[in-house]
Amino acid sequence: MERSLVIVVVLGLVAAAGLFVVSPYLSLIALVIACVVAMALAIGRDTRDLPDIEASLAEDARSIVLRNRGNAPALQVHVSVVPIGVETDLPSLAVEAIHAVPLPEQVTEVKGVVTYTNSRGQPFRRTTLLSALHPAEDPLRPAFGIFGYK
């Protein structure tokens, strides 16, 4: 286990044992708080070093725009555009960096396959349907219609 996680668990158990003398309810509250902090640390540890490359079609439909929205640089980036057969390799794409992959002609609808790794060598793959005729998906759109949003 990570050192900070062990420290939180031990301090939570010590606080719970000390508060048990005063009130068992306070002891349970201290255990719940310690568990919540330990879970937050565990989740934070799992979300480190995660690149996330988003591919979209440029406004003029003559290039594919790659953007790393993750929290780590993406390494060994490979982009394939199907069915026109364009392939591009990038050594890395920094956090919040944008790179445009030019296309030989204007396209209406293609599929972009992006593969990349993080600094630990963990592979990632994302396939995106890119269309000039359909609007891009709204990232704030709710999963179901709510508050008049359809």
N, C-alpha and C positions, 0 to 999 in steps of 0.2 A: 504494500500500500504506500501511497505517497505520504511524505512526512507531515504535511499540513493537515491531511485528512486524519491521520492517527492522532495528532495533537487535538483536533476538534473533538474526536470521539472520546479521548481520555478526559479532557476538560469537562465535556458534557456529563460523563459518568461520575466524575468527582463532584460536580455541582449538584447533580441529582442526589447523590448519596448525602451530601451536606444538607440539602434542603429537605430530605426525607425526615430529618430530626424535627424540623419546624412544621412541615405539613406534607403529607403524601401528594396532595394536589400540586403544590409548587414543584415537587420532585418530577412529576409527570410533565409539567409545563417545561421544565428545563430539559427533559429528555426529548420532547417534541422539537424544541428550538435547536438542540444539538443535531437531531436527525435532519432537520431542514437545512441547516448550514452544511452538514456533511454531503447531502444530496446536491446542493448547489455547487460545492467544490468538485464533486464527481462529474456533474454535467459540464462544468467549465473545463475540466481536464479532457473530456471527450470531444469538445468542440474546438480544440486547438489544431492548427495546421490543416485547415480545410479550404482549399481553393474551390471556387465555384465559377466556372466560365459560362457566360450567357452569350449565345449567338443570335444575332438579329440581322435582318436585311436592311441595308442603307435605304434612304428615301428614294434615291434614283435607281435602285435595284441593280446596281452595277458592282456592288461589293458586299461582303459579309463583315459585319462589325463584331469583333470579339471583345468582351469586357469581363475582367476578373472581379466578381463581386464577393469573393471569399475573404478570409482573413489571413491567407498565406499565398506566396507566389506559386504559380502553376509551372511545372517543369515538363519538358519533353511534350509540348503541345503539338498535336497532329490534327489537322482539319481536313475532312473529306466532304466534298459537295457532290451529292447524288442527284440526278443522273448525268450531270455534265462532265464529271470526271476530273474536277479540279482538286488537287491535294496540295497542302502547304504544311510545312513544319516550322515551329518556332522553338528556340531553345528554352525560353521562359516568358512568362507574362506576369508582371508584378501586380500587387494588390491595387485595384481600381485603375489599372492601366487599360487602354483601349488600343486595339490593333485592327486595321481594316485589311481584309483579304480581297484583292481585286478579282473580278470575274471577267471572262473573255467577252461576254455580251450581257445585255440586259435580260433578266430572267423574271418569269412570273411566279413560279413555284418550284422550290427545290428542298431537299432535305440535307441538313448539315449534321455531320457526325464529328464530335469533338472528343478526343481522348487526351488525357493528361495525367500527370502524377504529382504528388506532393513531395516535400523534402525527405520523407521517410520511404519513398518509393511505392506508396499505395496508389494503385491505378484507379482512375475515374473515367466515366464515359457518359456523354450526354448526346442524345439525338433530338433534333429540333426541326419541325416543319417550318420553313421560311416561305412566306407568301407576300407578294406585292399587292395582291388584290384584297386580302383580308387584313383587318386591323390587328395590331399586336395585342396580346392579352394584357388586361389591366391587372397589375400585381395587387391592387387593393380591392379587387372584386371579391365579394363574399362568396362562400361556397354555395349558399342558397339565397334566394331573393329575400332581402330584408330591408326595411326602411325605404321602400319604393325603388330600390336598385334592382334592375332586371338583367 
